[in-house]
Amino acid sequence: MTTPLRLGIAGLGTVGAGVVKIIQSRANLLAQRSGRPLTITAVSARTRDKDRGVSLDAYDWEDDPVALAQRDDIDVFVELMGGSDGPAKAATEAAIAAGKDVVTANKAMLAIHGQALAEAAEAAGHVIRFEAAVAGGIPVVKALTEGLAGNQITRIMGVMNGTCNYILTRMEGEGLPYETVFNEANALGYLEADPTLDVGGIDAGHKLALLASIAYGTKVNFAAMDLEGIERISIDDIRQAADMGFRIKLLGVAQMTGRGLECRMTPCLVPAASPLGQLEGPTNMVVLEGDAVGQIVLRGAGAGEGPTASAVMSDVIDIARGIRVSTFGQPATALETARPARASAAAPYYLRMELEDRPGALAKVATVLGESGISIDRMRQYRHDSPSAPVLIVTHKTTRDALDHARAGFADTGVVAKDPVMIRIEMV
Amino acid sequence: MTTPLRLGIAGLGTVGAGVVKIIQSRANLLAQRSGRPLTITAVSARTRDKDRGVSLDAYDWEDDPVALAQRDDIDVFVELMGGSDGPAKAATEAAIAAGKDVVTANKAMLAIHGQALAEAAEAAGHVIRFEAAVAGGIPVVKALTEGLAGNQITRIMGVMNGTCNYILTRMEGEGLPYETVFNEANALGYLEADPTLDVGGIDAGHKLALLASIAYGTKVNFAAMDLEGIERISIDDIRQAADMGFRIKLLGVAQMTGRGLECRMTPCLVPAASPLGQLEGPTNMVVLEGDAVGQIVLRGAGAGEGPTASAVMSDVIDIARGIRVSTFGQPATALETARPARASAAAPYYLRMELEDRPGALAKVATVLGESGISIDRMRQYRHDSPSAPVLIVTHKTTRDALDHARAGFADTGVVAKDPVMIRIEMV
């Protein structure tokens, strides 16, 4: 097969420019592997005159990504604009309507509109591929959709927002408070224009929602995700968790349980000696667990020009090779509507609270825990100079309901200075 | 597409039985993902009457795997017999001649005959897939062939023999000598019938040769590999490497250099804090490095019923889905003959030697190193009760030639008690 595969690329930011560079610099290698040449027909971006470190002279220019998507002389529409709605969605819909395959890095768009877009593409006999939308260069969509296709997936876990992991590991390494590191990261341009997308867990949540859909054959349901960011993590929690052999990560977990599909992106404590616990800086890690394969761990750069462009190229080469897999691993119309689990599976929890330093205070706390059905695995009270004493508790497995009951009870004791910090411990 | 994909399975050991179990227990899930039912038509093994924990009543039996491979009512021949030649090769050749696709877990056969088999299959328009041949359940063949297809691969590293890693980590953990742990592992059935396949690095070398072929677009050339087993690793080396921040692994490294294709499976020191250094027990790890993606680390079970069967199923489902990729990622006839690198890239080395305890001994050793052009990064001499003193040296980057020169020089000094241990340090 020597017919070229003709691409239209919309969005020429870091990733778009990276894709153009790979296609220009590795033409022979790509053609050998793809079995046919890969060519760029036309490109589109908001600004034409901008130095992107790459020549675009050989390509047609379209101001309007929708017009690009509809061109007769492209086979694949490569959407690298971003944003859940607006031009990205309009152009993707136009591409599908015009009979193109779509490659996208847009996790937000797919987490919200993935079901509708996949149904439309599949009805037209075309594919939407999105390796670059999840965990950057790590080929996790392919690993899950194809590599582990013989497994009933039992659990997915992931640290998939490099910025959050950078903030948490830098807080720990330098002993700095959250605000300081957040401001640093912002100044360095590590955060999205709306930082809540990163530190609020939304970006990582979008990624997890997509993986959960593939793993469990269910419609993407980002709205049902249990979402909590890292804004409330203090350097005290990081230090004291470390003291007990744990590290704090913004961890995504998706598992199908008897109560429904549990899907959450929240801060968790993980054992410091586990692969997830050892993860430093902006690196991403995804853990896939299947009934046959056991545990597979994938680790790599979760963002950046090269890694994300590598993932885009993987999808493009798949299409060139004639590899056509449904967006979520089976026909979109066959995906089921998952019942969201009302509560998470039981787990041990880490509690940190400030107790007023007077006789009987600890007894009152212990009584509340006992009455809530929560038993204590380990407890530490630290030396202190202040009028209140920091107390750490690691519980045995318990539930959110029990913890909510205890939280209300603590408030009534009159000895717990502030609302306690409660962080789930995920045994990985 | 609802035409079933019909399998003939030859070899019903652990992996074969595992494949049958998955197909029997997950029929609906597999059909949904594959877009068509997967059925087993017939099976073959050396012994018919044997409890394999699974019913074979529904399948035809063939005593002869060649006859199985030639049946008109199978689409895919699943070769799980093992052995580089003999029945496995004969049946695979018969399957190709009869127009079947082939899925195999047979690293030895492909490392020796992969080029000829791939050429034959591709000439007939069929595929040979071998995810299960490398690193068990880790989808590394797919990650490299497809997931990183947009990259020029710069280096592959891997710990891909679980038994060797089990022996090394158990020696370290329990402080036991090699022979003791080797005998233990043998008694537990962890070793191949010919243990040299494991501890001599041959099995892992086969796997690395296959990955190198995909990565660099070259014909498999197992014979050119630099191969060294773990038989000479002593508990002293393990301890003293640990003392300097390293761990010893049987590490495969394949990289294309200006001097040719460097491909070796040898004991190496790796930093204890690196992902490879942290690997415990029988777990496998493969590190893939590409010019765009940077470093991707894959970790999982490298052997066993479930993991290996999972990898076989991945290939079967690919074929059911219509995914057809050349065996080594590009047409076998397009693969180049790599020039084997005459020498490895320069690297730091760990040297351990016993020095006679008399004045000037260390000076003589240092002089030999200097004259060989080897500079010293770190050196330690340990307290001792014996007449000879253990001395450890970590060199700066140097070459094998320089080390061979030094080795000869040491022998001439008259103060070096035994042939020194020299182990490469791989900076991962």
HADDOCK unambig.tbl for C-alpha pairs under 7 A between the chains (distance, minus, plus):
assign (segid A and resid 30 and name CA) (segid B and resid 150 and name CA) 6.62 0.50 0.50
assign (segid A and resid 32 and name CA) (segid B and resid 330 and name CA) 6.24 0.50 0.50
assign (segid A and resid 33 and name CA) (segid B and resid 329 and name CA) 6.06 0.50 0.50
assign (segid A and resid 33 and name CA) (segid B and resid 330 and name CA) 5.07 0.50 0.50
assign (segid A and resid 137 and name CA) (segid B and resid 293 and name CA) 5.49 0.50 0.50
assign (segid A and resid 138 and name CA) (segid B and resid 296 and name CA) 6.53 0.50 0.50
assign (segid A and resid 139 and name CA) (segid B and resid 143 and name CA) 6.38 0.50 0.50
assign (segid A and resid 139 and name CA) (segid B and resid 147 and name CA) 5.26 0.50 0.50
assign (segid A and resid 142 and name CA) (segid B and resid 147 and name CA) 6.91 0.50 0.50
assign (segid A and resid 143 and name CA) (segid B and resid 139 and name CA) 6.37 0.50 0.50
assign (segid A and resid 146 and name CA) (segid B and resid 314 and name CA) 6.13 0.50 0.50
assign (segid A and resid 146 and name CA) (segid B and resid 318 and name CA) 6.98 0.50 0.50
assign (segid A and resid 147 and name CA) (segid B and resid 139 and name CA) 5.26 0.50 0.50
assign (segid A and resid 147 and name CA) (segid B and resid 142 and name CA) 6.91 0.50 0.50
assign (segid A and resid 147 and name CA) (segid B and resid 311 and name CA) 7.00 0.50 0.50
assign (segid A and resid 147 and name CA) (segid B and resid 314 and name CA) 5.24 0.50 0.50
assign (segid A and resid 148 and name CA) (segid B and resid 310 and name CA) 6.58 0.50 0.50
assign (segid A and resid 148 and name CA) (segid B and resid 314 and name CA) 6.16 0.50 0.50
assign (segid A and resid 149 and name CA) (segid B and resid 314 and name CA) 5.74 0.50 0.50
assign (segid A and resid 150 and name CA) (segid B and resid 30 and name CA) 6.59 0.50 0.50
assign (segid A and resid 150 and name CA) (segid B and resid 310 and name CA) 5.57 0.50 0.50
assign (segid A and resid 150 and name CA) (segid B and resid 313 and name CA) 5.19 0.50 0.50
assign (segid A and resid 150 and name CA) (segid B and resid 314 and name CA) 5.91 0.50 0.50
assign (segid A and resid 151 and name CA) (segid B and resid 310 and name CA) 6.64 0.50 0.50
assign (segid A and resid 292 and name CA) (segid B and resid 306 and name CA) 4.19 0.50 0.50
assign (segid A and resid 292 and name CA) (segid B and resid 307 and name CA) 5.65 0.50 0.50
assign (segid A and resid 292 and name CA) (segid B and resid 310 and name CA) 5.84 0.50 0.50
assign (segid A and resid 293 and name CA) (segid B and resid 137 and name CA) 5.49 0.50 0.50
assign (segid A and resid 293 and name CA) (segid B and resid 306 and name CA) 5.35 0.50 0.50
assign (segid A and resid 293 and name CA) (segid B and resid 307 and name CA) 3.92 0.50 0.50
assign (segid A and resid 293 and name CA) (segid B and resid 310 and name CA) 5.65 0.50 0.50
assign (segid A and resid 294 and name CA) (segid B and resid 307 and name CA) 6.69 0.50 0.50
assign (segid A and resid 295 and name CA) (segid B and resid 300 and name CA) 5.92 0.50 0.50
assign (segid A and resid 296 and name CA) (segid B and resid 138 and name CA) 6.54 0.50 0.50
assign (segid A and resid 296 and name CA) (segid B and resid 299 and name CA) 5.67 0.50 0.50
assign (segid A and resid 296 and name CA) (segid B and resid 300 and name CA) 4.61 0.50 0.50
assign (segid A and resid 297 and name CA) (segid B and resid 298 and name CA) 5.78 0.50 0.50
assign (segid A and resid 297 and name CA) (segid B and resid 299 and name CA) 4.96 0.50 0.50
assign (segid A and resid 297 and name CA) (segid B and resid 300 and name CA) 6.36 0.50 0.50
assign (segid A and resid 298 and name CA) (segid B and resid 297 and name CA) 5.77 0.50 0.50
assign (segid A and resid 298 and name CA) (segid B and resid 298 and name CA) 4.78 0.50 0.50
assign (segid A and resid 298 and name CA) (segid B and resid 299 and name CA) 6.52 0.50 0.50
assign (segid A and resid 299 and name CA) (segid B and resid 296 and name CA) 5.66 0.50 0.50
assign (segid A and resid 299 and name CA) (segid B and resid 297 and name CA) 4.96 0.50 0.50
assign (segid A and resid 299 and name CA) (segid B and resid 298 and name CA) 6.52 0.50 0.50
assign (segid A and resid 300 and name CA) (segid B and resid 295 and name CA) 5.93 0.50 0.50
assign (segid A and resid 300 and name CA) (segid B and resid 296 and name CA) 4.61 0.50 0.50
assign (segid A and resid 300 and name CA) (segid B and resid 297 and name CA) 6.36 0.50 0.50
assign (segid A and resid 306 and name CA) (segid B and resid 292 and name CA) 4.20 0.50 0.50
assign (segid A and resid 306 and name CA) (segid B and resid 293 and name CA) 5.35 0.50 0.50
assign (segid A and resid 307 and name CA) (segid B and resid 292 and name CA) 5.66 0.50 0.50
assign (segid A and resid 307 and name CA) (segid B and resid 293 and name CA) 3.91 0.50 0.50
assign (segid A and resid 307 and name CA) (segid B and resid 294 and name CA) 6.68 0.50 0.50
assign (segid A and resid 310 and name CA) (segid B and resid 148 and name CA) 6.56 0.50 0.50
assign (segid A and resid 310 and name CA) (segid B and resid 150 and name CA) 5.55 0.50 0.50
assign (segid A and resid 310 and name CA) (segid B and resid 151 and name CA) 6.63 0.50 0.50
assign (segid A and resid 310 and name CA) (segid B and resid 292 and name CA) 5.83 0.50 0.50
assign (segid A and resid 310 and name CA) (segid B and resid 293 and name CA) 5.63 0.50 0.50
assign (segid A and resid 311 and name CA) (segid B and resid 147 and name CA) 6.98 0.50 0.50
assign (segid A and resid 313 and name CA) (segid B and resid 150 and name CA) 5.17 0.50 0.50
assign (segid A and resid 314 and name CA) (segid B and resid 146 and name CA) 6.13 0.50 0.50
assign (segid A and resid 314 and name CA) (segid B and resid 147 and name CA) 5.22 0.50 0.50
assign (segid A and resid 314 and name CA) (segid B and resid 148 and name CA) 6.15 0.50 0.50
assign (segid A and resid 314 and name CA) (segid B and resid 149 and name CA) 5.72 0.50 0.50
assign (segid A and resid 314 and name CA) (segid B and resid 150 and name CA) 5.89 0.50 0.50
assign (segid A and resid 318 and name CA) (segid B and resid 146 and name CA) 6.98 0.50 0.50
assign (segid A and resid 323 and name CA) (segid B and resid 323 and name CA) 5.03 0.50 0.50
assign (segid A and resid 329 and name CA) (segid B and resid 33 and name CA) 6.06 0.50 0.50
assign (segid A and resid 330 and name CA) (segid B and resid 32 and name CA) 6.24 0.50 0.50
assign (segid A and resid 330 and name CA) (segid B and resid 33 and name CA) 5.07 0.50 0.50
